[in-house]
Amino acid sequence: MSSAKSPPVSPLAPQTQPQLPAIRGVGLATAQAGIRYSGRTDVLYVALAAGTQAAGVFTRSKCPSAPVDWCREALGSAGARALVVNSGNANAFTGLRGREAVALTARIAAEAAQCRPEEIFIASTGVIGEPLDATKFEGVLADCARRTQDGAEAWAAAAQAIMTTDTFPKLATRQAAIDGVTVTLNGIAKGAGMIAPDMATMLSFVFTDAALPQGVLQALLSAGTATSFNCVTVDGDTSTSDTLMLFATGAAGNAAVTDAGDPRLSAFRAALDDLLVELAQLVARDGEGARKFVTVRVTGATSDASAHRIALSIANSPLVKTAIAGEDANWGRVVMAVGKAGEPADRDRLAIWFGDVRVAREGARDPDYSEAAASAVMRESDVTVRVDLGLGEGSARIWTCDLTKLYIEINGDYRS
């Protein structure tokens, strides 16, 4: 069993962590099960009140993990009574043994929660291809169920327990009103590498005390994902385990809303979308080895979809990312990334900015280009790369990070 590594905290980490309030109908507990790490928590157990509804968005990988398959099927059940998350082992590409491990985990958790296995949701993150010994959950989950807590310390511990190569826990909270009733949303996430859209974090969980039916939750979550987690990339690699779930306990007692487009949900929708964006950005800020948080904005494309693909081409380019790591205003690499995207582009209409400094326009270097001004932008911790194609009204934004030598070091010995 390997011990947990303690890499230095990302320089892009928030200076302070938010204090998450209690969510009515949610109880949390963490434990050390020794799945891969020693000397740190690696299991999160979340107890959910009877009647809790769940929605989920999962990886589009054609090789999904066993927990992803389980959760997809469980969404069709009557509701959710508990969530179990482990770090250190993804239980992916583990065949029949992986499916049996998930089923055993669900049975153990169901006994602890006094519910049916179908009301248990499961997520795993860590090494791919190694069998998960679910017997390690025996006794651990029952103990967790007896000592669940809420409040800021419990939420901080929950975010810590699901980390792998993350250097800091990722938490966010919002409040909103539904028809005059105040509801709370809390979210946690983990992810630092193997991050690319569809959807683009390894694990993220959002909880609310709002009373909303499953269909409404699913519609809101799917829409929010499109402008948050599906707009972030660290290394262009989509995980087998990507899981984003939203749980609503109903404890707030707001009036029933059965249509996701109901105007009474406008404030809740905005709060959820904002929370998801914050969590997605935190993932990019903790990209493995990252020293720069990068926003790529593309305008003037023939469509939003085209702009999105071009922005991804820029954000995923190793040459662009290493130039940013070296604080080199190399706009030629941005031109390369636009050209290779396979989307409509006209060299002689192209304009490129680093921050507020325009470096290229009309197919050539900007006549007023200042190397000193561009280099000053590149020395900042937050860098914006903007491209205008001059072809239409399509636009997109993508968040990413630079690519440093530390990324190679982290991933070169991940299993050792």
N, C-alpha and C positions, 0 to 999 in steps of 0.2 A: 504494500500500500504506500503510495507516494504522499508526502506531506504537501500542504498547500503552499504555493509560492506567494510571495508578497511583493509584486512589482511596485515601483513607485507610482503614486497616484498621478493620473494624467494632469498635466498643467492646464488642461481645458476644463477640469472639474469645477463645479460650482463652489464658490467660497464658503457657502453655508448650505446645509440640507434643510428642506422644509420639514416642519413638524406636522405630521398627518394626524387629523382628529380621528376619533372612533367612528366607525360606520355601524349603525344599528343593524343587527342581524349577522355580523361578521365577527368571528373570533380567530386569533392567530396563535400559532405555536411553532417553534423551530426545535430541531434536535440534531445530534451527531449520530449518524448511522454507520459511519466508516465506509461509505460506498467507494470512494477513491481517496478522499482527503483525510488526514488526521489532524486533530487539534482545531477543527472548525466545524460549524454547522453545515449540514448538507441536505437537510430535509425541511420543507415547509408544509405545514398542515393548516388548512383554512376551513373552519367550521362555518356552515351557512344555514341560516334559519329555514325552516320548512316553508315551502312556497317560493324559494329563490329561483329565478329564471336565468338562463345562461345563453350567451351568444358567442360565436367564435369565428375567427378567420385563421386559416392555417397555410402552411407551406404549399407551394405548387410543385415542389419537387416530385418527380416520378418515383422517388425512393424514400417515401415518408417513414418516420419512425413508428414503432408500435403504439406509443401513447397518442400520436396524432390520429391514427386510425381509430383508436378507442374513443377519443373525444368527438370525432366526427359522428360516430354512431350514437354516442350518448346524448348528443344535442337533440335527438328525436325522442328522448325520454320525458318523463313528467316534470323534471326539474333538477336542481342541483342541491346537494346537502354537504358536500365537502370537496376540496381541491387538495391534491397531493402533488408536490413538486420536489424533485431531487436534482442535485447537481453532481457532476463528476462522471456521469455515465448517461449517454443519450438514449440507450436502449433502441438504437437504430441499426438496421442491417444485422439483426440478431435472429431472424427466422422464427420458427415455432417457439423457441425458448423465449424470445422477446414477447410474443403474444401471451404466452403462459405467465410471464413475469407481470405483465400488465393486469391480467385477470386476477392473479394472486394479490397484487397490490390493492386492487379494487375490493376484493373480498375482505382483506384485513382492514381497510379503511371503512368499509361498510359496517363491519362489526363495531368499530370504534364510534362511528357516527350514528349507529342504530338505524340504518336505512338500507336500501337496495344497492347492489353494486352498480347498477345503471345510473344511480344518482351521484356517483363519484367521478370527478374529472382528474386526469393525470397528465403531468408533463415532466419530461426529463431532458437534461442538457449535459453535455460533456463529450467524452470520447465516443466515436462511432465504431461499431463493429465488435464491441466487447459485451458479452452477456451480463445482464443485471441480475444480481442475486436478491430477489424480492423478499426472501426470508429475513433479510436485515430489517424489514419494516415490522416484523413480529414484535409486539410489545411497545415499539417506538410510537406507532400511530395511536395506540390506545392511551399511552401516557400523554401524548400531545393533546388528545381530545379532552383529557381531564384538566388540563392547565391552560386552555386557550385564554388569551387576553386581548384587549384592544388598546388604542391610544398610540401616542407617538413612538414610544420605545418598541412596542410590538411591531409596528409597521417598519421601523428601521431594521429590526432584526430579520423580518421577513425578506426585505430587499437584499440583505447581506447573505442570507442562506442560499439564494438561487444564483449567486455569482460563480463564474468560472475564471476566465482571464480578465474579467472586469477589474478595474482599479478603484472604483467607487460605486456605492449603491445608487440606484436611480429611482426617485420617488417624485410624485406630483399630486396635488390636490386642488379641487375646485368646488365651488358651491353654485347652485342655480335654483331658480324657482319654477315649479310646475303648477300652473293655475293657483298661484299664491302660496304654495307649500314649498318651503326650503328643503332641498335635497343636497347631499354631499357626494362627491366622487373622489375616490383615492385610486392611484395607480402606481404600480411598481414595474420595473423592467430589468432585464439583463441582456447583455449583448456587447461584444467588443470586436469579434472577428466572425468570419463566415456570415457577413451581413450584406444582403443585396435584396432588392425589391421582390415581392411575391411571397409572402409579405416580409418585411425586412427587419425583423429583430428575431433573436432566437426565442425569447419568452417575454411576454408582457401580460399583466393581469390588472383589470380595472374593476372596482367594486363601487356600488352605489346603493343607497337605501331607497331609491325611487321605486315606485310600483309601476312596472311596465311589462307588457306581455312579450313573449319570446320573439315574435315576428317583428315587433317594433324595435327591440334591442338589436336584432340581427341587421335590420336595415340601417339603423344609425351607426352601428359599428363598421359595417362594410363601407359605407360612405365616408366615414372618418378615416378609415385606413388608407383610402385612395389619396388623401392629401397629407398624410403623415408618414406612417411606416413604409408605404410604397414610394416614398420620395427620399429615402435615405439609403446610402450604400457606403460600406467601408472598403470592401475588397472585391465586390462583384460576385461573391459566392453565396448562393442561396442554401440555407441550412436544411437538413432533413427534418428538423424538429421545430421550425418556426411556428409559434402558437401565440395568438392574441385572443384573450377572452374577456368578456364583460359579464359581470354577475350583478343582478338587481334583486335585493332582498325583499323589497316592497314595504319595509318597516316605516317609511315616511308617511304612508297612508294617503298619498295624493290621489286626486280623482282619476278614474280610469281614462287612459288615452290609448285608443286602438289603432291610430293611423300615424305612421312615422312623419307624415307631412303636416300634422296638426299644428297650427300656430302656437298652441300652448306649450309645445316642446322646443320652441325656438331658442330659449335661453339655455335649456339643457343640452341641446345639440351643439350650441356654440361652446359651452363649457367642456363637453366631451371632446370636441374637435381640438380645442386649445390644449387640453391635457395630453391628448395623443401626440400632438406636434411637439410638446415639451419633452415627452418621453423619447420620441424618435430622435430629437436633436441631442439628447443626453447620450444616446447610443453612439451617434457619430462623434461626439466629444470624447468618448472613451474608446474610440477605434484603437486597435492594438498598435502601440508605438506612436500614436498621433501626437503631433505638436501644433497642428493648425486645424481649426474648424473652418470648413470651406462651404460657402453657398454658391451654387451654380444657377444662374438665372438665364433663361433663353426667352427672347421675345421675337416678334416679327416672323414666326414660322407659319407654315400653311395651315396648321391645326395644332391644338393643344397636344394631341398624341404625338405628332411629329416633333414638337418642341421637347416633349418628355424624353423621347428616344435620343435626341441630340444632346440634351443635358446629361443623360446617363452616359453617353459616349465620352463626354468630357470628364465627368466625375469618376468614371471607372478607368480612365487611361493611366497606366503606370507612369508614362512620360509626363503627363500633366501633374500628377500627384507628387512625383519626385522633384519636379521643378519647384513646386510650391514648398516642399520640404527644404529645398536649398535656397529658398527666398529669391528665386530667379524669375523675373517677369518675362518668361519665355512664351510670348503670345503665339509663336509659330506652332507650338504643340497644341494650342487650342484650335488653331486653324486645321491642323491634322485631324483632331478628334471630331470636329464638325464634318469634315469631308468624308471620313470613313463611316459615318453613321448610317449612310444609305438613304438619307432623307433629302427632300428638296432643299437645295442651297445654291446661292449664286455668289461666287467668289467676289465679284465686283460690287456687291451690295453689303457685304459683311462688315460689321463694326464690332470691336471687342474692347471691353473695359476691365481693368483690375481696380476694384474699388471705384472711385470716382474719376480715375485717370483713364482717358481713352487712349489706347495704344495702337489701334489699327482702324482704318475705315476705307471703304471703297476699294478693297482688294490690295491695300498696301499699308505700310506703317503710317500712322497719323503724322501729318506735317509738324504738329506741335508736340510730338512725343518727347517726354522727359524721362530719361533713365532714372534720374534721382527721385522723381516723384513716384514712378512705378515701383522702384525698389523699396521706398518707404512704406508703401501699401503692403508689400510682400513680407515685411518684417513684423507686421501685426499678427496677433494670435488668431484673429478672425479675418478671413480673406473672402471677398466676393469676386467671382468671375462672371462677367455679364457679356452675353452675345446677342446682338440684334441681327436677324437675317434679312430684314427688309423685304419680306415676301408676303406677309399677311398679319393676322391678328393672334395667331397661336402663341401661347406662353406656357412656361413650366418653371419649377424650381426644384432643385435637388440639393440635399445636404450630404456632405462627405467629409473626409479628412485627408491629410497628406499621407505619404507613404515613406516611412523611415526605415533605417537599418534595424531598429528594434522590432518591427513587425516580423522580419525574417527570423530574428533570434527567438521570439516568442513561439512562432509556429514551427521552427526547425526542431525544437525539442519538446513539443507539447505532450507527447506520450511518454517521454523518458523521465 
